[in-house]
Amino acid sequence: MNKLSSTLAAFFIAPLVPAVACALLTPISREPINTDVVSVLELTPAFYCFSIAASTSLGGPLFLLFNHYNLVRWWSALLCGTLVGVILSALIRQPGAVQAGDFLLIVPLSALSALVFWAIWRRGNSSSPSRAESC
């Protein structure tokens, strides 16, 4: 996988993490987790649209900035994902106040999505990473 294809794959695959998680956590029945496969498959594209929009509009510029300075690492992806999650948590209820439930759901999903992005991106951008590059 070359650099461009791994970067594009990362930008398109990583937003699936929060999309699927939100589809699973959307209360369709009285169950806390949505186990209806059909409704999960129907809800995932709707959540994916919001997830990829946030990923490209907030995560994209951060990736370009960190990539320019050669600082794309697992810890920087986690940091940026957390930052994006905090920003999204603040924006989602505007003009109201941040809800704790939103914060507790969006921030970890955003951080996990960023780690998935980094894992996919890394496959095409380092053939044999040294110990110093992984830190």
C-alpha positions in Angstrom: 0.0 0.0 0.0 1.5 3.4 -1.0 1.2 6.6 1.0 -1.7 8.1 -0.9 -3.8 5.0 -0.9 -3.2 4.3 2.8 -4.1 7.9 3.7 -7.3 7.7 1.6 -8.2 4.3 3.1 -7.6 5.7 6.6 -9.8 8.7 5.9 -12.7 6.5 4.6 -12.4 3.6 7.0 -11.7 5.3 10.4 -15.1 7.1 10.5 -16.8 3.7 10.4 -15.8 3.2 14.0 -18.0 5.9 15.5 -20.7 5.3 12.9 -21.1 1.6 13.8 -20.8 2.3 17.5 -23.5 5.0 17.3 -25.8 2.7 15.3 -25.3 0.0 18.0 -26.0 2.4 20.8 -29.1 4.0 19.2 -32.1 2.8 21.3 -34.5 1.2 18.8 -36.0 -1.2 21.4 -35.9 -1.4 25.1 -32.5 -3.0 25.0 -29.4 -0.9 25.9 -27.5 -2.1 22.8 -29.2 -2.4 19.4 -29.0 -6.0 18.4 -31.2 -5.7 15.4 -28.8 -6.2 12.5 -31.1 -4.6 9.9 -31.5 -1.4 11.9 -27.8 -1.2 12.6 -27.1 -1.6 8.9 -29.7 1.1 8.1 -28.4 3.5 10.7 -24.7 3.2 10.0 -24.7 5.1 6.7 -26.5 8.0 8.4 -24.0 8.2 11.2 -21.2 7.7 8.7 -22.1 10.9 6.9 -21.7 12.9 10.1 -18.6 11.0 11.2 -16.8 11.5 7.9 -17.7 15.2 7.8 -16.2 15.7 11.3 -13.2 13.5 10.4 -12.4 15.5 7.3 -13.2 19.0 8.5 -11.6 18.7 12.0 -9.2 15.8 11.7 -8.0 16.5 8.2 -6.3 19.8 9.0 -4.8 18.3 12.1 -3.4 15.4 10.1 -2.0 17.8 7.5 -0.3 19.9 10.2 1.2 17.0 12.0 2.2 15.2 8.8 4.0 18.4 7.6 6.1 18.3 10.8 6.5 14.5 10.6 4.8 14.1 13.9 2.1 11.5 13.0 2.5 8.9 15.8 0.0 6.9 17.8 0.1 9.4 20.7 -0.4 12.4 18.4 -3.3 10.6 16.7 -4.8 9.9 20.2 -4.3 13.5 21.2 -5.9 14.9 18.0 -8.8 12.4 18.2 -9.4 13.5 21.8 -9.3 17.2 20.8 -11.7 16.6 17.9 -14.0 14.7 20.3 -14.0 17.6 22.8 -14.7 20.1 20.0 -17.6 18.0 18.6 -19.0 17.6 22.1 -19.1 21.3 22.5 -20.6 21.9 19.1 -23.2 19.3 19.0 -25.6 21.0 21.5 -25.0 24.6 20.5 -26.3 27.0 21.6 -26.9 25.0 24.8 -24.4 23.6 27.3 -22.2 20.5 26.8 -24.0 17.4 28.0 -21.9 14.9 30.0 -23.4 12.0 28.1 -22.3 13.5 24.8 -18.8 14.1 26.1 -18.5 10.5 27.5 -19.6 9.0 24.2 -18.0 11.3 21.6 -14.5 11.8 23.0 -13.6 8.1 23.4 -15.1 7.2 20.0 -13.2 10.1 18.3 -10.0 9.0 20.0 -10.5 5.4 18.9 -11.3 6.5 15.4 -8.1 8.5 15.3 -6.1 5.4 16.4 -7.7 3.4 13.7 -6.8 6.1 11.2 -3.2 6.0 12.4 -3.0 2.2 12.2 -4.2 2.2 8.6 -2.1 5.2 7.6 1.0 3.7 9.2 0.8 0.6 7.1 1.5 2.6 3.9 3.9 5.1 5.4 6.5 3.0 7.1 7.9 -0.2 5.7 10.1 -1.0 8.8 9.6 1.5 11.6 12.5 2.0 14.0 12.0 2.2 17.8 12.5 6.0 17.7 9.9 6.5 15.0 7.2 4.6 16.9 7.4 6.8 20.0 
